[in-house]
């Protein structure tokens, strides 16, 4: 970097690079005045426009929902932030060709994609073969079909769910204990697709794996269609007029889903949905609503089997990152959409109405079925901060680098808490932290929330959980496109860390508040979060059940 001072640089595949190498790059960049691409003023505006254009192109060429990425779900794309950088670098190279740029890669597929962007070449659609990971998913599906087949009786109401492994009895990931609460009024079943490597899953009675409805022939058909798609590929531009850039990225995403078995799973589920609805013959179908490709296939199957009441449950927080909820006019085909959508509260209902008119007559404010009651003791402690990490190692790195840059200006206790699936101890230990900054280890989330007065985050729903305890949210904008802030709409107590306001500035501003104002802000935080994730009391529960059992 010393040879090209004042360059714009981008680190790709951050999760794969050695930690010490990444930190050395960050130090060298700062020393030589280089700027990381996501910190540029026009990065978000330009990139967001290009991301939406990319997804619109994907929608145009995949009207049968064969791929997951077509439904505009950035969170389902492993390298979405790398793709964002490629989209923006193409803009820079086109509009500022004389500037200096540095690109660092540790992923050959991403590197080749980027090289084709620079050279303006169109990638040809080449034949591909599924990887061992895909064959593992296919083998798992075969074994589940063979080992879990059982007799099923019709149900008036079917809940379709996703599960991390075999689900807990009577407590669903999305619907909590709702199925049990309607059992006195209607026959009901929960059908689920489980992740993980278990072959024998709990089945019979009211919880049934989706594989229990399918036949070996369904697996063969899905596999045959996958191989056919792998071997007889067509260039995107033969189907749709699109730029070389969008063409190349869509080819990259297609290849990724074909190789990993995502394509196969959608083809299998499409057939399994038909089998499920043939056997259970429900009047009502309830599913977690995120507007993904698998949901559209489920809705299509429900329409063909005359399911009269399709209910989507908007089950969690929403962010600008959830592009799938933003329905353009050309996408608002009713056949792929539930008849009604139950939301967790008013905040998400208002947000959905603001992004598309299709929601206007479909929304019912129900409440959060999995909301956990907060501790009654929630008095504010002395000034202190929790930084919550939730989405990736890359997010953790950027948050810790930001904290490290201003640590000398922060004299209050700071706790770093990471998601269980993102171990960051090695990363945390790579910095020389002062005594007031620590890593949360072996403590519950509730304990951490009760010990602080401010919750800093870039994408974590811990912000909302903290607000239920009266903790004030501090959104740290780390340049993600779209951003992952779940605190939507008007929230007068939210602070934002960006180029104008550092984390130290926010803490110092909070220090100046007297106890009365702090308590008032704390009450407002509780009010906002309680309206966002509304508690399901008796009347709300009846409202939800009445919508399901019409």
Secondary structure, 3 states (H helix, E strand, C coil): CHHHCCCEEEECCHHHCCHHHHHHHHHHHHHCCCEEHHHCCCHHHHHHHHHHHHHHHHHHHCCCCCCCHHHCCHHHCCCHHHHHHHHHHHHHHHHCCCCCEEEECCCHHHHHHHHHHHHCCCCCCCCCCCCHHHHHHHHHHHHHHHHCCCCCCCCCEEEEEEECCCCECCEECCCECHHHHHCCCCCEEEEEEECCCCCCCCCCCCEEEHHHHCCHHHHHHHHHHHHHHHHCCCCHHHHCCCCHHHHHHHHHHHHHHHHHCHHHHHHHHHHHHHHHHHHHCCCEEEEECCCCHHHHHHHHHHHHCCCCEEEEECCCCCCCCCHHHCCCHHHCCHHHCCCEEEECCHHHHHHHHHHCHHHCCCEEECCCCCCCCCCCCCCCCCCEEEEEECCCHHHHHHHHHHHHHHHHHCCCEEEEEECCCCCCHHHHHCCCCCCCEEECCCCCHHHHHHCCCEEEECCCCHHHHHHHCCCEEEEECCCCCCCCCCCCCCCCCCEEECCCCCHHHHHHHHHCCCHHHHHHHHHHHHHHHHHHCCCCCHHHHHHHHHHHCC
